Amino acid sequence: MLDGQSSATTPIHDVVVGKKPAQTVVMVEYPSREAVDMVFGSEEYAAVIPHRDRAFLDYAITIIDDPVDPLLQMPVSS
């Protein structure tokens, strides 16, 4: 299986849109979109979904493109 690499974990302090802040945001970098689809479509991930659903009231997975430096409008190198 293709493993993701945790690239950042950070607490959230302010809500710009929405009613409550996320407690934590974890960014994980995968080598490709296909790798993401493989992980979240796997039998192993399906097996932990009942545990995930009991552990989290609100859980989201968001896909972003390559991070962009907002000042330079250029992709950030890893």
MODELLER restraints for C-alpha pairs under 7 A, 6 or more apart:
rsr = mdl.restraints
at = mdl.atoms
rsr.add(forms.Gaussian(group=physical.xy_distance, feature=features.Distance(at['CA:2:A'], at['CA:35:A']), mean=6.07, stdev=0.5))
rsr.add(forms.Gaussian(group=physical.xy_distance, feature=features.Distance(at['CA:4:A'], at['CA:28:A']), mean=5.82, stdev=0.5))
rsr.add(forms.Gaussian(group=physical.xy_distance, feature=features.Distance(at['CA:4:A'], at['CA:29:A']), mean=5.51, stdev=0.5))
rsr.add(forms.Gaussian(group=physical.xy_distance, feature=features.Distance(at['CA:4:A'], at['CA:30:A']), mean=4.73, stdev=0.5))
rsr.add(forms.Gaussian(group=physical.xy_distance, feature=features.Distance(at['CA:5:A'], at['CA:28:A']), mean=5.33, stdev=0.5))
rsr.add(forms.Gaussian(group=physical.xy_distance, feature=features.Distance(at['CA:5:A'], at['CA:29:A']), mean=5.22, stdev=0.5))
rsr.add(forms.Gaussian(group=physical.xy_distance, feature=features.Distance(at['CA:5:A'], at['CA:30:A']), mean=6.58, stdev=0.5))
rsr.add(forms.Gaussian(group=physical.xy_distance, feature=features.Distance(at['CA:6:A'], at['CA:27:A']), mean=5.94, stdev=0.5))
rsr.add(forms.Gaussian(group=physical.xy_distance, feature=features.Distance(at['CA:6:A'], at['CA:28:A']), mean=4.27, stdev=0.5))
rsr.add(forms.Gaussian(group=physical.xy_distance, feature=features.Distance(at['CA:6:A'], at['CA:29:A']), mean=6.27, stdev=0.5))
rsr.add(forms.Gaussian(group=physical.xy_distance, feature=features.Distance(at['CA:7:A'], at['CA:27:A']), mean=5.61, stdev=0.5))
rsr.add(forms.Gaussian(group=physical.xy_distance, feature=features.Distance(at['CA:7:A'], at['CA:28:A']), mean=5.48, stdev=0.5))
rsr.add(forms.Gaussian(group=physical.xy_distance, feature=features.Distance(at['CA:7:A'], at['CA:29:A']), mean=6.29, stdev=0.5))
rsr.add(forms.Gaussian(group=physical.xy_distance, feature=features.Distance(at['CA:8:A'], at['CA:26:A']), mean=5.89, stdev=0.5))
rsr.add(forms.Gaussian(group=physical.xy_distance, feature=features.Distance(at['CA:8:A'], at['CA:27:A']), mean=5.25, stdev=0.5))
rsr.add(forms.Gaussian(group=physical.xy_distance, feature=features.Distance(at['CA:9:A'], at['CA:25:A']), mean=5.91, stdev=0.5))
rsr.add(forms.Gaussian(group=physical.xy_distance, feature=features.Distance(at['CA:9:A'], at['CA:26:A']), mean=4.59, stdev=0.5))
rsr.add(forms.Gaussian(group=physical.xy_distance, feature=features.Distance(at['CA:9:A'], at['CA:27:A']), mean=6.45, stdev=0.5))
rsr.add(forms.Gaussian(group=physical.xy_distance, feature=features.Distance(at['CA:10:A'], at['CA:24:A']), mean=5.94, stdev=0.5))
rsr.add(forms.Gaussian(group=physical.xy_distance, feature=features.Distance(at['CA:10:A'], at['CA:25:A']), mean=5.81, stdev=0.5))
rsr.add(forms.Gaussian(group=physical.xy_distance, feature=features.Distance(at['CA:10:A'], at['CA:26:A']), mean=6.83, stdev=0.5))
rsr.add(forms.Gaussian(group=physical.xy_distance, feature=features.Distance(at['CA:11:A'], at['CA:23:A']), mean=6.23, stdev=0.5))
rsr.add(forms.Gaussian(group=physical.xy_distance, feature=features.Distance(at['CA:11:A'], at['CA:24:A']), mean=4.77, stdev=0.5))
rsr.add(forms.Gaussian(group=physical.xy_distance, feature=features.Distance(at['CA:11:A'], at['CA:25:A']), mean=6.62, stdev=0.5))
rsr.add(forms.Gaussian(group=physical.xy_distance, feature=features.Distance(at['CA:12:A'], at['CA:21:A']), mean=6.37, stdev=0.5))
rsr.add(forms.Gaussian(group=physical.xy_distance, feature=features.Distance(at['CA:12:A'], at['CA:22:A']), mean=6.23, stdev=0.5))
rsr.add(forms.Gaussian(group=physical.xy_distance, feature=features.Distance(at['CA:12:A'], at['CA:23:A']), mean=6.16, stdev=0.5))
rsr.add(forms.Gaussian(group=physical.xy_distance, feature=features.Distance(at['CA:12:A'], at['CA:24:A']), mean=6.03, stdev=0.5))
rsr.add(forms.Gaussian(group=physical.xy_distance, feature=features.Distance(at['CA:14:A'], at['CA:21:A']), mean=6.50, stdev=0.5))
rsr.add(forms.Gaussian(group=physical.xy_distance, feature=features.Distance(at['CA:15:A'], at['CA:21:A']), mean=5.34, stdev=0.5))
rsr.add(forms.Gaussian(group=physical.xy_distance, feature=features.Distance(at['CA:30:A'], at['CA:36:A']), mean=6.39, stdev=0.5))
rsr.add(forms.Gaussian(group=physical.xy_distance, feature=features.Distance(at['CA:39:A'], at['CA:45:A']), mean=6.78, stdev=0.5))
rsr.add(forms.Gaussian(group=physical.xy_distance, feature=features.Distance(at['CA:66:A'], at['CA:75:A']), mean=6.27, stdev=0.5))
rsr.add(forms.Gaussian(group=physical.xy_distance, feature=features.Distance(at['CA:67:A'], at['CA:75:A']), mean=5.76, stdev=0.5))
rsr.add(forms.Gaussian(group=physical.xy_distance, feature=features.Distance(at['CA:67:A'], at['CA:76:A']), mean=5.64, stdev=0.5))
rsr.add(forms.Gaussian(group=physical.xy_distance, feature=features.Distance(at['CA:68:A'], at['CA:74:A']), mean=5.33, stdev=0.5))
rsr.add(forms.Gaussian(group=physical.xy_distance, feature=features.Distance(at['CA:68:A'], at['CA:75:A']), mean=4.29, stdev=0.5))
rsr.add(forms.Gaussian(group=physical.xy_distance, feature=features.Distance(at['CA:68:A'], at['CA:76:A']), mean=5.34, stdev=0.5))
rsr.add(forms.Gaussian(group=physical.xy_distance, feature=features.Distance(at['CA:69:A'], at['CA:75:A']), mean=6.13, stdev=0.5))
rsr.add(forms.Gaussian(group=physical.xy_distance, feature=features.Distance(at['CA:69:A'], at['CA:76:A']), mean=5.76, stdev=0.5))
